[in-house]
C-alpha cells in the first residue's frame, strides 16, 4: 500500500510525481527488453530511472507493482484504433499493428516479456488482462462504425470481432512459436471480415435466426 492507502499503480497524479512514474515506466520497459521479467530488478529500475530503490519499494512494493503500474500507464495513453473508412481497411490495420508490435526489433522485446511475466505473476496477469480489456474496448468502435455504414449486420459482437483479428497471430507467436508477417496479418483480417459479413458474429436474435430454447 502507498502512504495514501491506495494500492501501488492506482494513483494518477500530475507534476513531479507524474514525471517520476514516467521515468520508472521507461526504466521498466528498457529492463524488460534487455533482461526479460526474470532478470528485471528493483536495483536496475533505480539505476536507470534515477529514483532511489527505497522510494520504489515504498511506492510500488517491488517488481510486480512496477510492472502493474507500467501497464496502467500504457492504458492511459491517447491511442485510437485506425479509421480508414472501411471495415476491411480497419481490420487489416489492426492486424498489422498487432503483428508489428511483436516483430519489430525496436519494440517487440518489452511486450513479449510482459506477456511472459503474466505466466509467472498473478498481479502481472491481472494488469495485462486490464490493459487488453481497455485496448479492445477502444477497438470496438471500428465495428460500431461498420454497422452504422451497413458493412456489418446489426447485433455484431464488436468485442468478439476485434479479438478474433489478433487471436491467430498471438497463437502462432506464443503457442506454436511460428513466424508471423504482414501477409498473415492480412489473412487474419480477411477471414474475420468474411465471418462478419456472413453474420457469424451477430447474435441469433439480431440476425433473425430462431433462438433454441433449453
C-alpha positions in Angstrom: 0.0 0.0 0.0 1.2 3.6 -0.6 1.2 6.3 2.0 -2.2 7.4 0.9 -3.6 4.0 1.4 -4.1 3.1 -2.3 -2.5 0.1 -3.9 0.6 0.7 -5.9 -0.1 1.7 -9.5 -3.6 3.1 -8.8 -2.6 6.8 -8.4 -2.7 9.2 -11.4 -1.1 12.3 -10.1 0.4 15.1 -12.1 3.6 17.3 -11.8 6.8 15.8 -10.5 5.1 12.6 -9.4 3.9 12.0 -13.0 7.4 12.6 -14.3 8.7 10.1 -11.8 6.2 7.5 -12.9 7.1 8.1 -16.5 10.9 7.7 -15.7 10.2 4.5 -13.8 8.0 3.1 -16.6 10.7 3.8 -19.2 13.2 2.0 -17.0 10.9 -1.0 -16.5 10.3 -1.3 -20.3 14.0 -0.9 -21.0 14.8 -3.6 -18.4 12.2 -6.0 -19.8 13.7 -5.6 -23.2 17.2 -6.2 -22.1 16.8 -8.9 -19.4 13.2 -10.1 -19.5 11.0 -10.4 -16.5 13.1 -12.9 -14.5 16.2 -10.6 -14.9 14.5 -7.3 -14.0 15.4 -6.0 -10.6 14.5 -3.0 -8.5 18.1 -2.1 -8.5 18.1 -1.9 -12.3 15.0 0.3 -12.3 16.5 2.6 -9.6 19.7 3.0 -11.6 18.0 3.7 -14.9 15.2 5.9 -13.6 17.1 8.0 -11.1 14.6 7.1 -8.4 16.1 5.6 -5.2 15.2 2.0 -4.6 13.8 2.7 -1.2 11.3 5.0 -2.9 10.5 2.3 -5.4 9.8 -0.2 -2.7 7.7 2.3 -0.7 5.5 3.4 -3.7 5.4 0.2 -5.8 6.3 -2.6 -3.4 8.6 -4.4 -5.8 8.8 -5.7 -9.4 5.2 -6.8 -9.6 3.9 -3.4 -8.6 6.3 -1.7 -11.0 5.1 -3.9 -13.9 1.4 -3.4 -13.0 1.9 0.4 -13.0 3.8 0.3 -16.3 0.7 -1.4 -17.8 -1.6 1.0 -16.1 0.3 4.0 -17.6 0.2 2.3 -21.0 -3.6 2.2 -20.8 -3.7 6.0 -20.1 -2.3 7.0 -23.5 -4.3 8.6 -26.3 -4.1 5.6 -28.7 -7.0 5.3 -31.1 -7.9 2.5 -33.5 -7.5 3.1 -37.2 -10.2 4.8 -39.2 -9.6 4.0 -42.8 -13.2 4.5 -43.9 -14.0 0.8 -44.3 -14.2 -2.3 -42.1 -11.8 -4.2 -44.3 -9.2 -1.4 -44.0 -9.6 -1.0 -40.3 -9.3 -4.8 -39.6 -6.2 -5.0 -41.8 -4.6 -2.0 -40.0 -5.4 -3.5 -36.6 -4.0 -6.9 -37.5 -0.8 -5.3 -39.0 -0.3 -3.2 -35.9 -0.6 -6.2 -33.7 1.9 -8.1 -35.8 4.3 -5.2 -35.9 4.3 -4.8 -32.1 5.7 -8.3 -31.7 8.0 -8.5 -34.8 9.6 -5.0 -34.9 13.0 -5.4 -33.3 12.7 -1.9 -31.9 9.6 -2.6 -29.9 9.0 -6.4 -29.6 11.1 -7.3 -26.6 9.1 -5.4 -23.9 5.6 -6.6 -24.8 6.8 -10.1 -25.3 8.5 -10.0 -21.8 5.3 -8.6 -20.3 3.2 -11.5 -21.6 5.8 -13.9 -20.3 5.6 -12.2 -16.9 1.9 -12.8 -16.8 2.5 -16.6 -16.7 4.7 -16.1 -13.6 2.9 -13.4 -11.7 -0.8 -13.2 -10.8 -0.5 -9.5 -10.4 1.1 -9.1 -13.8 -1.6 -11.3 -15.3 -4.3 -9.1 -13.8 -2.6 -6.0 -15.1 -2.2 -7.4 -18.5 -5.9 -8.5 -18.6 -7.0 -5.0 -17.7 -4.7 -3.5 -20.3 -6.0 -5.6 -23.1 -9.6 -5.3 -22.0 -9.3 -1.5 -22.2 -7.5 -1.7 -25.6 -10.1 -4.0 -27.1 -12.8 -1.7 -25.8 -11.3 1.2 -27.8 -11.1 -1.0 -30.9 -14.8 -1.9 -30.7 -15.7 1.5 -32.3 -14.2 0.0 -35.6 -17.1 -2.5 -35.6 -19.7 0.0 -34.4 -18.8 2.3 -37.4 -19.1 -0.6 -39.8 -22.6 -1.5 -38.5 -23.6 2.2 -39.0 -22.3 2.1 -42.6 -24.1 -1.1 -43.3 -20.9 -3.2 -43.6 -21.7 -5.5 -40.7 -25.0 -6.9 -39.6 -26.9 -5.3 -36.7 -26.0 -7.0 -33.4 -22.5 -7.9 -34.4 -20.4 -8.6 -31.3 -17.8 -5.9 -31.6 -15.6 -7.3 -28.8 -15.5 -10.8 -30.4 -14.6 -9.4 -33.8 -11.6 -7.3 -32.6 -10.3 -10.2 -30.5 -10.6 -12.6 -33.5 -8.4 -10.4 -35.6 -5.4 -10.8 -33.4 -6.1 -14.2 -32.0 -4.4 -16.3 -34.8 -1.3 -14.0 -34.5 -1.0 -14.5 -30.8 -1.5 -18.2 -31.1 1.4 -18.5 -33.5 3.6 -16.2 -31.5 3.1 -17.7 -28.1 1.8 -21.2 -28.5 3.2 -22.7 -31.7 6.2 -20.3 -31.8 5.8 -19.7 -35.5 6.9 -16.7 -37.5 4.2 -14.1 -38.4 4.4 -11.4 -41.1 2.1 -8.8 -42.8 0.7 -11.4 -45.1 -0.5 -13.5 -42.2 -2.0 -10.4 -40.6 -3.9 -9.6 -43.8 -5.1 -13.2 -44.0 -6.4 -13.0 -40.4 -8.3 -9.7 -41.2 -9.7 -11.2 -44.4 -11.0 -14.3 -42.6 -12.7 -12.2 -39.9 -14.2 -9.8 -42.4 -15.8 -12.8 -44.3 -17.1 -14.1 -41.0 -18.6 -10.7 -40.1 -20.3 -10.4 -43.5 -21.7 -13.9 -43.1 -23.2 -13.0 -39.8 -21.0 -15.3 -37.7 -20.5 -12.7 -35.1 -24.1 -11.5 -35.0 -26.5 -12.6 -32.2 -29.2 -15.1 -33.3 -31.9 -12.7 -32.3 -30.4 -9.7 -34.2 -29.8 -11.8 -37.3 -33.4 -13.1 -37.3 -32.4 -16.7 -36.7 -34.5 -18.9 -34.4 -33.3 -19.0 -30.9 -33.1 -22.5 -29.5 -34.5 -23.0 -26.0 -33.1 -25.4 -23.5 
